[in-house]
Amino acid sequence: MSVRRRGAAAVSLAVAAALALAACAGGDAGTKSQEKTGSGDKKAAPQRVVVLDAAALDKSADAKTRLAVYEKKAKQLGTDVGESGKKPTVSMVRYLPGKIRLYAKASFIGTILEDAGLPRPANQRINDLAAEISPEKIDEADGDWIFTGVYGDPKAISRDKAEDNALWKKLGAVKKGQPKDALTG
């Protein structure tokens, strides 16, 4: 298997797994964690919450060990995907009732992707939970890989409207067959 093909497979599987983990943690854990700790440092908020919660349960040593394993796996994932500067951009899209989110750096999935060193489109490199767009601006979701998911009442979600849009069909990742439905919750 070529390095490029292995890299693409690693991106696809890793992001799907990270999204599933984010769903188990409540989806927007990065922002909730920041509020819980009262810190302005959005980057490390999920890790900080693990340390704080572990201390409350007298499990600090276990938490530090698990975080070290996580950090090692995140770095290895980034290495497996490709060399710096040649890694594919990863776009994270979540359809919710009445809105579409492009998850950014302060989201739980955003911190995982950043820890892995996976690049994001410019509009998702903001220090915020997400950028919200309308179905008519779905072209702003472009990346080399697009991972999508839905959350909430399926009848109130505009996924079909967005993905039936001609702008969606013109996205590079869509043309290459690289949008992946990774999370439904």
N, C-alpha and C positions, 0 to 999 in steps of 0.2 A: 504494500500500500504506500503510495507516495506521501511525502511530508505534507503537501497541500491537502490531500484527501484526509489524512489523519487529523490535520488541524481543523478542517471543516467538521469532521465527525466529533472531535473533542469540543468544539464550540457548541454544536447542537446538543450533545448530551449534557455537557456541563451547565448550560443555561437552563435547559429543561429541569435538571435536578435542582438548580438554585431557585428556580421559580416555584417548584413544588415545596421546597424548604421555606421559602418566603410565605407561601400560602398557609403552611402549618403555623407560622409565627404571626399570622394576622395580616400579612400582605404589606403593610406600611410600617414595619417595625423600626426602620431607621428613624422616622420622624417621631414615633411614639417613644422610642428609646431616648432621643434627644430631650423630649419634654420631661421624661422621667428623671434624667440625670441633671437637668438644668444647665447643661453645657452648650456652648455655642459651637463646639467642634463636632460637626455632623459626620465627618469621615469615620471616626472610631466609635460612634454611639452604640451600635449593636454589641461590639466587643466590650465596651465599658459596662453595659447593662449585664452582660454575662458575669463579669468580675464582681459587680455590686450584688447581684442576686446570689452568686456563689458565696460571697462573704457572709451574707445573711443566713445562709444554710450551713455555714462552717465547711464549705467545700472549695475554698480558694485554690488549694494546690491542684485539685482535679480540674478546675476551670482553666488554670494557667496551662496545664498539660494539654487539654483539649483545644485551647486557642492556638497553642504552638503547632499542633497537628493541622488545624484548619489553615493557618498561615502557610505552612509548608505545602499543603495540597493546593492552595490557591496559587502560590508561586509556580508550582509544577504545572498546573493547568495552563498558566500563561506561557510557560516554556513550551509545552506540548502544542499549543495552538500556532506558535510561530515566533520568529525573531521580532524584536522590537522594530517598529516602523513598517513591518510587513504583515502585521496581524489584521484580521478583518474587523471592521467596525460592527458593533452589536447594538441594535435598536430594540428597546423594550416597550411594547404597546399593550395597554390594558383598556378594554372596552368596559365602560360602566354605564349605568342608566344616565342618559343625558349628557355624557361627556366621554372623551377619549384622553387617556393619559399616556404621555411619553415619559417613562420613569427616568429620573435623573440621579445625581450622585448621592443625595441624602436618603434615597429609598434603600430598603434592605437589599434588594437585588443590585442596586447601584453600588453599594459598598462591596458586595461580593465581586462584581465585575472589575471594580477598581483594584481590589486586592489581588485579583488575578492578572492585572495589567492588560485587560482587554479594552481596546479603544472604543469610544462612543462617538456618535455624531455630535457635532458642535452644540446643537440645541438640547442635548441631553447631558452636557458637561456642566450644567449649572448647579450651584450649591443650593439645591431645593429638592423637594420630594419629586415633583414632576412638572412638566409643562402640559397644560391642557389645550387640546385642539378640537376643532369641529371636524365632522366627516369630510367637509369640503377642503380641509387642509391636510388630508391624510398623507400627501406627498412629503410632509415634514417628518414622517416616520422612517425615511429612507436610511439604510445602512447596508453593509454587505450581507448581514443576516438580520432578519426581523423576527422577533419572538412575540407572539400575541397571546392574549388570554382574556377571559371575560370574568366579570364579577357582578353579581346582582341578578335581578329579574331579567331573564332572556328576552321577554317581550318589550322591555324598556331600553334595550341595548341596540346601538346603531351600527353594529359590526357589519351586517350585510350592506347597509347603505355606504359605509366607508370602503369596503372591499369590492363592491360593484362599481365604484367610482373609476373613471378612466385614469385618474391620477394614480391610484393604487396600482393599476395594471402596468403603468409606465415605470414603476420603481425598479431599479436594478436588481434588487434581491428577489422581487416577484418574478421578473423575467427569467432569472436563473433557477427558480424553484426553491428559493431559500427563505421564504417566510414559513415559520413553524408555529403551530398552535401548541403552546407549551403549558398553559394553565387555564383551567376552568374551575371556578369556585363560587 
